[in-house]
């Protein structure tokens, strides 16, 4: 029999991992709710034309396409063969695939807004926590199936939204105890850079190359820019821009000089000045590009400062994303938390609270039919008070029941034998330090419900 395996880049999550992930998600969810964001969910798959062309050339290559139903039908063989030939030439063919797994949560959200904008009270603030899929090369911190955790607001151009989203990042990572650097830049500044390097058509080439700076280094970025058709003078201008250093104030002053005659650049600078005045903990990083085509304003990225794991969050403003779905004029801005990478950071740094693994709080030993019946009645009282409790499933030796409690990390055991059944008492054992006390049934219930 063939040994079962998982698709590469996917994972099973056991109880220990699920509880830790739940701790992360619940922490972030509470903060979203504090800021007035509402929950939303969208389907795992979208129509292919909803997704294609929204993520830049690099992102489009990573979209997981779904084969059409009925490809095994003999009537469809010729169409399928021709469709495969088209795909091999780099084209999409509706006879082969019309749907795809979602690449992120932002484009499906934009599609939702476009379909429902007449019913929404704008500005509409939503958060969404669901899995996404990317046909990427699996490696540490990078998976083909992973969860995203997003917050977006649409229907407002106010920079207070950027300020609040930056504050959400700061609050979340403080509560998770992860030291981070929250970076900011502006797409209008990058657009101004493209303008002085030959025109707006250079923007994608420049941002895609700059976005790889951390991974491949400056020399390879220069080489890629040359390969993308920029000349030596233009590459030198980009190199000068990327070498700007100093404090946030110093960088803004230098940008004022570089883009003094470029309106888009000055507009981006004004936005950054306004945001940084209210949330000065942000770090202005002019190398930050975020190579997604839909960003139009401020862009964010979060990096953990005490680990080699890369970005654990990012986002930005996209003032006409719904316009791609025929509903122009609805501005938006949002951020995303990289839940899987956050988990890896917290696991590596041992940041999870000790009690995060606690599921069942108390195990009642099973010492016979009458004893287990009494134990079950007490367990039901604890459950009614929202105290997780269980009775061991069968009468067994103490050693076996203790080992069960140990494997599940259950902190307390209750022992009701024939003597205790007669006196309506129970022995409560703290399995963490070995201390044992004898309590009446009423005292036992009060001990847990008053904790």
Phi, psi and omega in degrees: 000135180291134179289131182293146178224172176253151172300141181301136179088007176238163184215151164273149175240114176282176183306319182298315180292318181299320180294321179292318178296321178297322178300316179297309185293320179295323178299312181291320181300318179299323180290318175305313181296323178302327182266009174086016179275145183250149182284149178212147173226146177231164183296156178295328180244150178233162170298140185302320182289345173292324187265321187296140177084004182259346189243008184082169186296325180291316181293319181301329180292340186261007179283128177279111179271148181252128178294143179298153173293152172081015180293342178277354180291124180307331181292340184260001187301312182296317178298319181294319180298314179295323179296317177299320178297321177295318181297322180295339177269005177094008181259154171267147182225120182296343176285347180250316182210131178236354183228163180208156173287144184296139182273326176209187179257349185287312181295315174301325177295317178298320177297318178299314180298317180299324181280338189235011189299333180288340180261351184270142172273109183270144000290144181255120183250118182230152167237153186213130181231101184208163177283152173229167185226137177220135182279057184264168176279115183298140175199179181302124179081002181226119185234164178274333172236125180203163181269141167247155184222100191246151168228129180222152172229130179238153179095016179211135176260001184295136178288353175298334178293317176298319180298315181293320180295320175298322179291325175299314177303309184301314182296316183298313183286334172294317181291328177278353177065032178258116175292127184224162167245122180259113186261152177220147170211190183217131181294333179292330176291319176294323177295322177294323176297317178297322181297317181281353177254019173123351176135165184298335181293348179273352188301312182297316179301317183291313184292321179298319180290313181298325182298342180264004188304313182297330185274321190244349178087166188295318183298317180288329175296316177301317180297320180293321178297320176297316179298331181274005172100005177277146181271176184298322180295317179294318179295324178295321177297319179293319178299319178298316178300315183290342181269359180298133183224181180110191178287172176305317181296318179299316182295317179298322179296318178295320178297323178303320180289316183294319187251027182303330182254017183238101185306319182296320178296317180294325177296317178296320179298317179298318178300313181297319179301318181294315181293313184293334177294326183268330179230076186290354178287349178289150178251118178286112182243104184285350175274351180288124183237325185046089190284041173259130189296336189278351180287139183231346184226225179299141177232146184237154169209142179241131176233136174287133189272348185242028179209159180275353178296141186285219184299136177242012177182155179186166179173198180163182181268140179222090192283355178215036182294321179291342178299332178291347178249021175083012179233082183284165170084017176247098181288155180207160176207144182200168177227161180226141173258130176276088189301317183295320178288323176300317177302313181299320178297313183292324178292315181297321183266001179056054184262354181287139176298151182298325184275005182294337182274353184289117173253269173296130182268330183215134178250125174269122179292151179255109183245017178142171186297309182296317181296318181290329176296316177295319179299321182296322179297320178291320178300318180296325177295318179294317179298322178296336178263015179066031174258114180296123183212157177207159174255134177303142195288344181207161175288126185208170178297151180305317185303318182294320182287323175297319180295324177298314179298320180295315181297326181270357180069031180281125188279338184231146174235141176242129183243120176238105177261190182296322179294314180296326180296322179291319184269000183053048176234170179213148173267122179256120182246125174276109186285352179278326181233359176084357181291143183227136177228157177249129185227153169290164179302319181295317180295324179298313180297317180296326180303320182272324183284342179261000181289000000 
